[in-house]
């Protein structure tokens, strides 16, 4: 069967990604001072305005507005003419009670036996997914790697002034054609990058085509590939001057490009007690083990949780391509080798000692330096 797979990526200067970066910068500041911080930080950016909101319970002393300003400047935007507003309050006492006194503990109130990993309930109900495929060395879909490589190179060029006049906002999109499971060609490559007004657009297009694209795709024949660069023309007004940014709005970019499923909750700005984040990291970690061990060519793990309950409510496995084990055998392997309770996930992946800001741009999976990618 012939099919075309398309994946997009965005740079750190895209308004949605900038919102993610600020949310995770706030999270990192809280966890640096108080490992047990409960953080659910959301950011909205629009022309002339930054709103930091959410629920944070912590002993940490954090100036949220200064964290936001520093992050915005680090990405490459000015902050002088921006109005900052902070609307942070503490976590709901009902949610806190359910997380700190899970159903398993409440059911054992009259017994001595208590498991330490039963003592943290899921911060919300939800379904999380993890995926891995043997198509690439980092076990990510090839199309995801390609789209991310373009935006990473755009950011590298801008910060190192390899190409003068580049600004922080940018996007990429790659379409690959497959005949069955075999790659048959690159259908199209799309790049959009913000630039200063003085930039010669034709010269910029030529540099991106002849240098950046050839650097990212050196081993591929692009003679029949449609290459489109800044198709709308000039891209001078960008970032949150041009488009509103929101935390958690780029979930496909954060995960598997739509090739595999992803959960209903986003990642950035959430502490590890939120299974939207920690559960998805664990699901990816398990999917990696399944594929690395050769049990399946590709694997998707689904885990579901109930708020205030430590044990997950369901585990599902989907495999693709050649498999050495049945789904039932893989499920049994997971049950025997991985503890899916939030506290156990946090311990296994050392999530209280991770830095989350680096995850916010470039994808949460397939990149070195993250414990769930080992």
VOGU-3710 file (C-alpha; in Angstrom, 3 decimals, decimal comma):
1> xxxxxxxxxx> 0,000/0,000/0,000  1,343/3,416/-0,962  0,963/6,281/1,461  2,356/9,713/2,272  3,342/10,733/5,809  3,685/14,418/6,712  5,238/15,868/9,868  5,857/19,457/10,970  8,227/21,078/13,451  8,580/24,592/14,870
11> xxxxxxxxxx> 11,504/26,589/16,234  11,860/27,777/19,816  10,762/31,245/18,692  7,343/30,048/17,540  4,824/31,596/19,980  3,417/28,247/21,127  6,905/26,861/21,736  7,922/30,025/23,563  4,915/29,542/25,851  6,090/25,964/26,495
21> xxxxxxxxxx> 9,605/27,200/27,236  8,347/29,707/29,799  6,101/27,103/31,467  8,961/24,630/31,781  11,363/27,351/32,948  8,929/28,116/35,784  8,722/24,393/36,574  12,521/24,063/36,688  12,833/27,023/39,045  10,253/25,519/41,399
31> xxxxxxxxxx> 11,795/22,034/41,375  15,300/23,441/41,891  14,206/24,764/45,277  11,469/22,297/46,211  11,535/18,814/44,633  7,940/18,166/45,668  6,520/21,281/44,014  3,112/20,805/42,432  3,175/22,817/39,244  0,636/23,295/36,459
41> xxxxxxxxxx> 1,819/26,462/34,733  0,162/27,808/31,598  1,336/30,772/29,538  -0,426/32,867/26,916  1,474/35,305/24,715  -0,077/37,859/22,397  0,961/41,192/20,972  2,221/43,313/23,867  0,977/40,916/26,557  2,204/37,870/28,479
51> xxxxxxxxxx> -0,118/36,089/30,927  1,310/33,500/33,319  -1,409/31,453/34,986  -2,028/28,144/36,667  -1,825/26,263/39,956  1,445/26,075/41,849  1,955/24,794/45,398  5,595/25,098/46,436  7,930/26,400/49,104  10,128/27,825/46,341
61> xxxxxxxxxx> 10,474/31,579/46,018  10,152/32,273/42,299  9,625/35,555/40,480  7,490/34,187/37,671  7,558/37,374/35,631  11,353/37,595/35,739  11,591/33,950/34,643  9,325/34,749/31,687  11,308/37,840/30,738  14,622/35,976/30,876
71> xxxxxxxxxx> 13,270/33,157/28,697  11,858/35,538/26,090  15,141/37,449/25,881  17,128/34,214/25,674  15,100/33,124/22,653  15,766/36,444/20,949  12,826/38,783/21,534  12,706/42,106/23,382  10,607/42,564/26,537  10,607/46,349/27,071
81> xxxxxxxxxx> 7,150/47,091/25,635  5,377/44,008/26,959  2,830/43,993/29,776  3,303/40,970/32,068  0,524/39,620/34,267  0,725/36,726/36,736  -2,354/34,810/37,885  -0,945/31,917/39,919  -2,833/30,200/42,732  -2,305/26,982/44,693
91> xxxxxxxxxx> -3,399/23,506/43,706  -7,007/22,589/44,421  -7,286/21,001/47,889  -9,490/18,259/46,425  -6,838/17,310/43,862  -4,101/17,529/46,498  -6,015/15,190/48,778  -6,466/12,618/46,017  -2,802/12,758/44,977  -1,425/12,610/48,532
101> xxxxxxxxxx> -3,976/10,064/49,802  -4,579/7,723/46,868  -7,381/5,217/46,667  -4,966/2,378/47,460  -3,932/4,020/50,762  -7,504/4,884/51,666  -8,447/1,242/51,113  -5,642/0,152/53,459  -6,339/2,601/56,270  -6,965/-0,196/58,768
111> xxxxxxxxxx> -3,993/-2,338/57,735  -0,290/-2,081/58,509  0,845/-3,097/55,027  1,445/-0,040/52,855  3,521/0,159/49,694  5,555/3,355/49,279  4,645/3,510/45,591  0,947/3,441/46,501  1,386/6,743/48,322  1,147/9,013/45,272
121> xxxxxxxxxx> -2,021/9,029/43,213  -2,281/10,147/39,608  -2,735/13,922/39,382  -5,575/13,511/36,905  -7,390/10,947/34,836  -6,027/10,465/31,341  -4,603/8,272/28,614  -0,927/8,447/27,670  0,902/6,901/24,744  4,444/5,905/23,980
131> xxxxxxxxxx> 5,854/4,858/20,612  9,090/3,518/19,183  10,056/2,199/15,731  13,233/0,593/14,422  13,243/2,878/11,353  15,974/5,079/12,875  18,771/4,799/15,447  16,886/6,916/17,985  13,754/4,789/17,438  11,717/7,767/16,209
141> xxxxxxxxxx> 9,840/8,035/12,904  12,206/9,224/10,162  9,865/12,040/9,156  9,899/13,439/12,702  13,697/13,442/12,767  13,859/15,244/9,419  11,386/17,993/10,334  13,102/18,575/13,683  16,546/18,653/12,065  15,466/21,574/9,860
151> xxxxxxxxxx> 14,182/23,722/12,727  17,205/22,853/14,862  19,481/23,962/12,021  17,513/27,197/11,563  17,969/28,022/15,247  21,659/27,091/15,117  22,192/29,333/12,067  20,428/32,235/13,764  22,297/32,000/17,047  25,679/31,546/15,362
161> xxxxxxxxxx> 24,929/34,205/12,717  25,724/31,684/9,977  23,018/33,408/7,956  22,497/37,065/8,790  19,038/38,450/9,361  17,287/35,348/10,706  14,735/35,903/13,468  13,463/33,398/16,088  10,142/32,254/14,578  10,152/29,415/12,064
171> xxxxxxxxxx> 8,551/26,190/10,867  9,322/23,138/8,786  7,250/20,407/7,190  8,361/17,193/5,487  6,293/14,707/3,465  7,650/11,202/2,803  6,190/8,590/0,464  6,157/4,914/1,412  5,458/1,757/-0,532  4,389/-0,553/2,242
181> xxxxxxxxxx> 7,004/-0,070/4,958  9,721/1,006/2,538  10,608/4,659/1,999  10,166/5,482/-1,682  10,949/9,206/-1,743  10,707/12,680/-0,252  7,603/14,327/-1,667  8,040/17,834/-0,306  10,076/19,964/2,079  8,633/23,215/3,414
191> xxxxxxxxxx> 10,585/25,823/5,368  9,340/29,150/6,732  11,654/31,427/8,669  11,231/34,871/10,156  13,786/37,450/8,989  14,628/41,129/9,292  13,175/43,618/6,801  16,494/44,155/4,989  16,820/40,490/4,028  16,962/39,613/0,324
201> xxxxxxxxxx> 14,276/36,925/0,176  15,582/35,272/-2,981  19,074/35,049/-1,506  17,668/33,619/1,738  15,711/30,983/-0,191  18,813/29,991/-2,124  20,904/29,645/1,043  18,278/27,497/2,756  17,875/25,305/-0,308  21,546/24,891/-1,218
211> xxxxxxxxxx> 23,000/24,729/2,286  20,507/23,873/5,009  18,403/21,350/3,102  21,426/19,677/1,527  23,024/19,441/4,984  19,946/17,780/6,477  19,279/15,459/3,520  22,754/14,661/2,101  22,038/11,013/1,268  18,682/11,557/-0,458
221> xxxxxxxxxx> 17,815/12,280/-4,069  15,838/15,544/-4,016  15,580/15,968/-7,785  11,845/15,189/-7,731  11,148/16,793/-4,331  9,050/19,955/-4,156  11,001/22,449/-2,037  9,046/25,446/-0,780  10,650/28,252/1,246  8,705/31,180/2,741
231> xxxxxxxxxx> 5,783/30,535/0,411  3,826/33,517/1,778  6,693/35,860/0,845  8,263/38,074/3,486  8,108/36,845/7,078  9,140/39,932/9,030  6,441/40,157/11,693  6,604/36,939/13,702  6,519/35,506/17,191  3,714/36,643/19,457
241> xxxxxxxxxx> 3,541/40,000/17,679  1,948/38,105/14,810  0,270/35,124/16,448  -0,973/34,211/19,919  1,003/31,484/21,684  -0,342/29,005/24,229  1,276/26,325/26,360  0,582/22,798/25,150  -0,724/23,588/21,674  1,993/21,731/19,746
251> xxxxxxxxxx> 1,397/18,184/20,993  2,186/16,532/17,645  5,468/18,449/17,475  6,223/17,395/21,063  5,603/13,707/20,369  5,477/11,593/17,194  4,217/13,948/14,525  0,801/12,312/14,380  2,323/9,021/13,185  1,476/7,519/16,568
261> xxxxxxxxxx> -1,236/8,595/18,980  -0,647/10,975/21,853  -2,607/11,639/25,028  -5,212/14,265/25,713  -2,925/16,317/27,959  0,176/18,300/27,030  3,516/18,139/28,857  5,090/21,533/29,483  4,650/23,299/32,812  3,583/20,121/34,629
271> xxxxxxxxxx> 5,479/18,496/37,486  6,079/14,712/37,504  2,980/13,922/39,571  0,984/14,764/36,443  0,764/11,511/34,499  0,104/13,448/31,287  3,852/14,003/31,382  5,420/11,270/33,521  3,160/8,528/32,167  3,941/9,490/28,563
281> xxxxxxxxxx> 7,663/9,413/29,326  7,301/5,955/30,844  5,256/4,723/27,900  7,996/5,871/25,513  10,625/4,257/27,760  8,791/0,926/27,628  8,152/1,123/23,871  11,887/1,688/23,404  12,687/-1,465/25,377  10,215/-3,530/23,364
291> xxxxxxxxxx> 11,734/-2,423/20,060  15,362/-2,500/21,267  14,936/-6,100/22,417  13,546/-6,991/18,986  10,126/-8,017/20,269  8,491/-5,879/17,546  9,567/-3,595/14,684  7,356/-0,839/16,103  5,326/-0,602/19,264  2,708/1,711/20,730
301> xxxxxxxxxx> 1,996/1,586/24,463  -1,208/3,034/25,961  -1,693/3,529/29,708  -4,765/5,040/31,378  -5,138/6,494/34,864  -7,833/7,674/37,273  -7,313/10,768/39,420  -6,318/9,901/42,973  -5,431/6,286/42,131  -1,866/4,979/41,912
311> xxxxxxxxxx> -2,320/1,870/39,811  -3,259/2,477/36,161  -6,722/1,433/35,075  -5,662/-0,085/31,747  -2,625/-1,090/29,687  -2,753/-1,683/25,946  -0,100/-2,674/23,423  -0,184/-2,329/19,633  2,640/-3,743/17,515  3,549/-3,173/13,883
321> xxxxxxxxxx> 5,720/-4,995/11,359  7,672/-8,127/12,127  7,166/-9,386/15,690  9,023/-12,023/17,680  6,549/-12,012/20,553  2,772/-11,878/20,637  0,932/-8,924/22,116  -0,007/-11,067/25,110  3,657/-11,954/25,695  4,737/-8,317/25,402
331> xxxxxxxxxx> 2,035/-7,263/27,886  3,263/-9,912/30,309  6,844/-8,660/29,865  5,700/-5,122/30,728  3,690/-6,226/33,768  6,648/-8,218/35,107  9,316/-5,574/34,499  7,763/-2,099/34,815  5,868/-0,455/37,672  3,391/2,016/36,187
341> xxxxxxxxxx> 2,367/3,806/39,387  3,302/7,525/39,333  5,715/7,313/42,282  7,443/4,316/40,717  7,705/6,102/37,357  9,240/9,138/39,061  11,798/6,889/40,775  12,586/4,807/37,680  13,129/7,823/35,426  14,574/10,084/38,164
351> xxxxxxxxxx> 12,006/12,716/37,217  12,527/14,974/40,229  16,115/15,525/39,099  15,504/16,265/35,425  15,650/19,666/33,738  12,469/20,189/31,736  13,218/23,386/29,835  15,361/21,467/27,264  12,346/19,312/26,408  10,143/22,254/25,434
361> xxxxxxxxxx> 11,591/22,869/21,954  12,739/20,137/19,584  10,528/17,345/20,888  10,382/15,372/24,121  11,507/12,120/22,514  14,371/10,833/20,395  16,952/13,256/21,777  19,955/12,466/23,995  20,134/13,667/27,577  16,677/12,578/28,713
371> xxxx> 16,517/9,605/31,095  13,506/8,058/29,333  15,612/7,896/26,149  18,177/5,522/27,696
//
